Amino acid sequence: MKVNPKQMEAVLALPGIKRFQHFIKVIADWQEVWGLYQDGWALALADDGATVFPLWPAKEYAQVCAANEWAGYEPRSISLSDFLEVLLPKLELDGVLPGVFFTPTSKGVTPSVDELKSALEAELQNY
């Protein structure tokens, strides 16, 4: 998937819940999700101090966030099956929240693993 600059600008300007909905539709459609990686996956902290695993629907969105504390990190894709069967159960086990669709100016949405899985499974019913 290639995101054009105009679409990227529009999507990055959306409020968190709208970006979350976009994220669910895109990852269900393209069967992959993106994180940032450099000798380990990029992590962040929520306002309450919880550990968060940042996720994006496309490489380009992850790339624009590879700055500041994530400078030097590279976007890396995760297949949807690995996301559902490996990563989400590991996040739940470790008490780490998924961080859906960070932007350069926003921490994104931090649903529970179950909330994210439910939204994704509901969207996948459409395919």
C-alpha positions as CSV (number, residue, x, y, z in Angstrom):
1,M,0.0,0.0,0.0
2,K,1.3,3.5,-0.9
3,V,-0.2,6.4,0.9
4,N,-0.2,9.7,-1.1
5,P,0.8,12.9,0.8
6,K,-2.7,14.4,0.5
7,Q,-4.4,11.4,2.1
8,M,-1.7,11.2,4.7
9,E,-2.2,14.8,5.7
10,A,-6.0,14.3,5.9
11,V,-5.7,11.1,8.0
12,L,-3.1,12.5,10.4
13,A,-5.4,15.4,11.1
14,L,-8.3,13.1,12.1
15,P,-9.3,12.8,15.8
16,G,-8.0,9.7,17.5
17,I,-11.2,7.6,17.3
18,K,-11.4,8.3,13.5
19,R,-7.8,7.3,13.1
20,F,-8.6,4.1,15.1
21,Q,-11.4,3.3,12.7
22,H,-9.2,4.0,9.7
23,F,-6.5,1.7,11.2
24,I,-8.9,-1.2,11.6
25,K,-10.2,-0.9,8.1
26,V,-6.8,-0.6,6.5
27,I,-5.1,-3.5,8.4
28,A,-8.1,-5.8,7.7
29,D,-7.9,-4.9,4.0
30,W,-4.1,-5.1,3.6
31,Q,-3.5,-7.9,6.1
32,E,-0.6,-6.2,7.8
33,V,0.2,-3.8,10.6
34,W,3.4,-1.7,11.1
35,G,5.6,-0.9,14.0
36,L,9.0,0.8,14.4
37,Y,12.1,-1.4,15.0
38,Q,15.7,-0.9,16.0
39,D,17.3,-3.7,18.0
40,G,13.8,-4.2,19.4
41,W,10.4,-2.7,18.9
42,A,9.7,1.0,19.7
43,L,7.7,1.5,22.9
44,A,6.1,4.5,24.5
45,L,4.4,5.5,27.7
46,A,0.8,6.5,28.1
47,D,-0.1,9.5,30.2
48,D,-0.8,7.2,33.2
49,G,2.6,5.5,32.8
50,A,1.4,2.3,31.1
51,T,3.7,0.8,28.5
52,V,2.4,1.2,25.0
53,F,3.4,-0.6,21.7
54,P,2.8,1.9,18.9
55,L,1.1,0.6,15.7
56,W,0.3,2.1,12.3
57,P,-1.8,0.9,9.3
58,A,0.9,1.7,6.7
59,K,4.7,2.2,6.4
60,E,4.4,5.9,5.6
61,Y,2.6,6.7,8.9
62,A,5.2,4.8,10.9
63,Q,8.0,6.6,9.0
64,V,6.8,10.1,9.9
65,C,6.9,9.1,13.6
66,A,10.5,7.8,13.4
67,A,11.9,11.0,14.9
68,N,12.8,12.3,18.4
69,E,12.9,9.3,20.8
70,W,12.4,7.0,17.8
71,A,15.1,8.5,15.5
72,G,16.9,5.7,13.8
73,Y,14.0,3.3,14.0
74,E,12.7,1.7,10.8
75,P,9.2,0.8,9.9
76,R,8.7,-3.0,10.0
77,S,5.6,-4.9,8.9
78,I,3.8,-7.6,11.0
79,S,1.5,-9.9,9.1
80,L,-2.1,-9.8,10.4
81,S,-2.0,-13.5,11.4
82,D,1.2,-12.8,13.5
83,F,-0.4,-9.7,14.9
84,L,-3.5,-11.6,16.1
85,E,-1.9,-14.9,17.1
86,V,1.5,-13.8,18.5
87,L,1.8,-10.1,19.2
88,L,-1.6,-9.3,20.8
89,P,-1.5,-12.3,23.2
90,K,2.1,-11.3,24.1
91,L,1.1,-7.7,24.8
92,E,-1.8,-8.9,26.9
93,L,0.5,-11.3,28.9
94,D,3.0,-8.5,29.4
95,G,0.4,-5.9,30.4
96,V,1.4,-3.7,27.4
97,L,-1.3,-1.6,25.6
98,P,-1.6,-1.4,21.8
99,G,-1.0,2.2,20.8
100,V,-3.1,2.7,17.7
101,F,-2.0,5.3,15.1
102,F,0.4,7.7,16.9
103,T,1.1,10.9,14.9
104,P,4.0,13.3,15.2
105,T,1.7,15.4,17.5
106,S,-0.5,12.8,19.2
107,K,0.0,9.6,21.2
108,G,-2.9,7.9,19.5
109,V,-5.6,5.7,21.0
110,T,-4.8,3.0,23.6
111,P,-7.6,0.4,23.6
112,S,-7.2,-2.8,25.6
113,V,-6.0,-5.8,23.6
114,D,-9.5,-7.2,23.8
115,E,-11.1,-4.0,22.4
116,L,-8.6,-3.9,19.5
117,K,-9.1,-7.6,18.8
118,S,-13.0,-7.3,18.9
119,A,-12.9,-4.3,16.5
120,L,-10.6,-6.1,14.1
121,E,-12.6,-9.3,14.2
122,A,-15.8,-7.4,13.5
123,E,-14.2,-5.7,10.5
124,L,-12.8,-9.0,9.2
125,Q,-16.4,-10.4,9.2
126,N,-16.9,-8.0,6.2
127,Y,-14.3,-9.8,4.1
